[in-house]
Amino acid sequence: MSRDIRIAPLTVQDFAPFGDVMNCAGVPDKMINAGLCGRFHDRAQLDLDDDGKVGISLFRSELRQLPYTLDMVERHPLGSQAFIPMSMDPFLVIVAADDLIPRAFVTAPGEAINFHRGTWHGVLTPLSGPGLFAVVDRINDGPNLEEHYFETPYRVIS
Amino acid sequence: MSRDIRIAPLTVQDFAPFGDVMNCAGVPDKMINAGLCGRFHDRAQLDLDDDGKVGISLFRSELRQLPYTLDMVERHPLGSQAFIPMSMDPFLVIVAADDLIPRAFVTAPGEAINFHRGTWHGVLTPLSGPGLFAVVDRINDGPNLEEHYFETPYRVIS
């Protein structure tokens, strides 16, 4: 079995089993501020356990390079997790279904994503820019991290 | 009374009565992802009414220019509201205490803000860049908008 994973452009349709793509494609749901601002309303399925509290954190990550060696994926059984880039740089998004076979996507500038609760995903992997993200996820304590290490790492290529 | 408001750099201290400044100043609360990513944890006071549901929306706003004519402020009695820039451009942040005398701040690149519930503030006012923001606020229906129009507009200057 090949260990190479080719990166695909992120699309709403391909990403749907794993999470939400948040972007300003199409018409705003509402114009606000006297017509000067478009609101693309409620674009992420925030989903937490009953005791879960949602919060906003900032992540500042080292940049990654291609080819990228993927040796693990993780998931958060107690809540969804949104990665919102704070720069206009595309970033790499890796996900896997229950078969644990990874898929790799790259965002367009100005796109954010939200992993559905319990979805296997790679860690934050910016490829350019300041590596700065706002993260909306479950912020209280609890067993909210599972990791899966691959026996043989994958190689993510463009 | 002068109607000129001079813009000040945003600081945590000056903004504290109005909301939270979210940035990566100082040491991360936690290093994650094998030491490659700093987590600045839970930096916004999300505060909603009991029936409120928090969500992530995107705002795409027209750019504003200085001097900026401020003719109104608004507030959301049922919930806090975070403005997270999706580009590294500073933006203008206007707030007012109960005296309704506005104060104007400008963010540093890579800074987001969260208005505390019920805080008077100006609408989203990007000065440069794509005008693209993620907004974390109360997303369900309800009487969550109050507006105050000034008899004489203010002039916001650098």
Interface residues (C-beta under 8 A of the other chain):
Chain A: M22 N23 C24 P28 I32 N33 L36 C37 G38 R39 F40 H41 D42 R43 A44 L46 V54 G55 I56 S57 L58 F59 R60 S61 E62 A82 I84 P85 M86 S87 M88 G110 A112 N114 V123 L124 G129 P130 G131 L132 A134 V135 V136 I139
Chain B: M22 N23 C24 P28 I32 N33 L36 C37 G38 R39 F40 H41 D42 R43 A44 L46 V54 G55 I56 S57 L58 F59 R60 S61 E62 A82 I84 P85 M86 S87 M88 G110 A112 N114 V123 L124 G129 P130 G131 L132 A134 V135 V136 I139
